[in-house]
Amino acid sequence: MRYADGPGTVCEIFVQAPVERVWELVTDIDLPARLSPELQRVAWLDGADGPAPGARFEGHNRRTGMPDWRTVSEVIELTGPASPAGPRAFAWAVMDADGRYGEPVSDAVGALARWRFDLSPEDGGTRLRQSVVIGPGRSAMSPIIDAKPEVEEKLIDFRLGELRTGMTAILEGVKSLAEQGD
């Protein structure tokens, strides 16, 4: 698989809680920072105080062996239900606003990743899916791929594995909080 192909991954979990409760948790951008091994903190930008199409937030990230970095994300989809227990989606594009890997990116078209939560009612609870597609914008992998194109596939596989680990931690944390009612 090549970076230019937009590789991605999906993780899902069943949560024994109503869609409304799970929705409250996944649209709280502070929650992943409490649960993720990489995302450390987040803050709404431009006066936004919650998710809405076009709303932006910054994320501060940390990985072993790398300097900390900041991204800016824009909400690109926020789909409420047709009925209170209907399916919902929350998606955002992550941009390299500081130009760490090339020219600064401020438009979702050049996102270095697109993240998404999908929630659907199922058997009295919620089927929660989290997905990510990396690219097309440059990321920390880009300079490595530029210098050593022969490692591109291994590098992408490794990164998708790291992302699945983080996604699993977030989904399990959401499940635990939703089912406890906290």
C-alpha positions in Angstrom: 0.0 0.0 0.0 1.2 3.5 -0.8 0.7 6.7 1.1 -0.8 8.3 -2.0 -3.5 5.6 -2.0 -5.0 7.0 1.3 -4.4 4.0 3.6 -6.6 3.7 6.6 -8.0 1.5 9.3 -11.2 0.9 11.3 -11.9 -0.3 14.8 -15.3 -0.9 16.4 -16.9 -1.9 19.6 -20.4 -2.6 21.0 -21.4 -0.2 23.8 -24.3 -1.2 26.1 -25.5 2.4 26.3 -27.9 4.5 24.2 -26.6 6.3 21.1 -27.2 9.7 22.8 -24.9 8.8 25.7 -22.1 7.6 23.4 -22.6 10.7 21.2 -22.0 13.0 24.2 -18.7 11.2 24.8 -17.3 11.0 21.2 -18.1 14.7 20.5 -16.2 15.8 23.6 -12.8 16.5 22.0 -11.2 16.5 25.4 -12.0 12.8 26.0 -9.5 11.3 23.5 -6.7 13.3 25.0 -7.5 11.5 28.3 -7.5 8.1 26.6 -5.0 8.3 23.7 -1.4 7.3 24.0 -0.5 10.0 21.4 -3.0 13.0 21.7 -2.1 15.0 24.8 -4.4 17.9 24.9 -6.9 19.8 22.7 -8.6 23.2 22.6 -11.3 24.7 20.4 -10.2 27.6 18.2 -11.8 30.7 16.8 -14.3 31.1 19.6 -15.8 27.6 19.0 -17.0 25.8 22.1 -18.2 22.6 20.6 -18.5 20.6 17.4 -20.1 22.2 14.4 -19.4 21.9 10.7 -16.3 24.1 10.1 -15.4 24.5 13.8 -11.6 24.1 14.4 -9.6 22.8 17.2 -5.9 22.3 17.9 -4.3 19.1 19.1 -1.0 18.6 20.8 0.6 15.3 20.3 3.6 13.3 21.6 5.3 10.1 20.4 8.4 8.5 21.6 11.5 9.5 19.6 9.8 12.6 18.1 9.5 16.2 19.2 6.0 17.1 20.3 3.8 18.6 17.6 0.6 20.6 17.0 -2.1 20.0 14.5 -5.2 22.0 13.6 -8.4 20.0 12.8 -11.6 21.1 11.2 -15.0 19.4 11.7 -16.0 18.2 8.2 -19.1 16.2 9.1 -21.5 16.3 12.0 -24.6 14.2 11.3 -27.4 14.1 13.8 -30.0 11.4 13.8 -33.3 11.4 12.0 -34.7 10.1 15.3 -33.2 10.3 18.8 -31.8 6.8 18.5 -30.7 7.1 14.8 -27.2 6.8 13.4 -24.7 9.7 13.8 -21.3 10.7 12.4 -18.6 13.0 13.7 -15.6 13.6 11.3 -12.7 15.9 11.2 -9.7 16.6 9.0 -6.2 17.1 10.6 -3.9 19.7 9.0 -0.3 20.5 9.4 -1.0 24.2 10.1 2.6 24.8 11.3 4.2 23.4 8.1 6.3 20.8 9.8 6.4 18.6 6.8 6.1 21.1 3.9 4.0 24.2 3.3 1.5 25.0 6.1 -1.9 23.5 5.4 -5.1 25.3 6.5 -7.6 23.6 4.2 -9.2 20.2 4.8 -8.4 19.3 1.2 -4.7 18.9 2.1 -5.3 17.1 5.4 -2.7 14.7 6.7 -5.5 12.5 8.1 -9.2 12.3 8.3 -10.8 10.8 11.4 -14.4 9.7 12.0 -16.7 8.2 14.6 -19.9 6.5 13.4 -22.6 5.5 15.8 -25.5 3.2 15.1 -28.2 1.8 17.4 -27.9 -1.9 17.8 -29.6 -4.4 20.2 -30.5 -1.7 22.8 -27.0 -0.3 22.7 -24.6 1.4 20.2 -22.2 0.1 17.6 -19.3 2.6 17.7 -16.8 2.7 14.9 -13.7 4.8 14.7 -11.8 5.1 11.4 -8.9 7.0 10.0 -7.5 7.6 6.5 -4.0 9.0 6.2 -3.0 11.5 3.6 -3.1 13.1 1.1 -1.2 15.9 2.9 2.3 15.4 4.1 2.9 13.9 7.5 5.8 12.7 9.6 6.0 9.7 7.3 6.6 11.8 4.2 10.3 12.7 4.7 11.1 9.1 5.4 9.2 7.9 2.3 11.0 10.6 0.3 14.4 9.4 1.5 13.7 5.6 1.5 10.8 4.7 -0.8 11.5 1.0 -0.4 10.3 1.2 3.3 7.0 2.9 2.4 4.8 -0.2 2.8 6.4 -1.3 6.1 6.2 2.3 7.5 2.5 2.6 6.6 1.8 -0.8 8.2 3.6 0.2 11.3 1.8 3.6 11.6 -1.6 2.0 11.0 -0.8 -0.4 13.9 0.1 2.5 16.2 -3.2 4.2 15.2 -5.2 1.0 15.9 -3.6 0.8 19.3 -4.7 4.3 20.1 -8.2 3.8 18.6 -8.7 0.7 20.7 -7.8 2.6 23.8 -10.2 5.3 23.0 -13.1 3.0 22.1 -12.6 0.9 25.2 -12.5 4.1 27.3 -15.7 5.4 25.7 -17.4 2.0 26.3 -16.3 2.0 30.0 -17.5 5.6 30.6 -20.8 5.1 28.7 -21.7 1.9 30.5 -20.8 3.3 33.9 -23.0 6.3 33.2 -20.2 8.7 34.1 
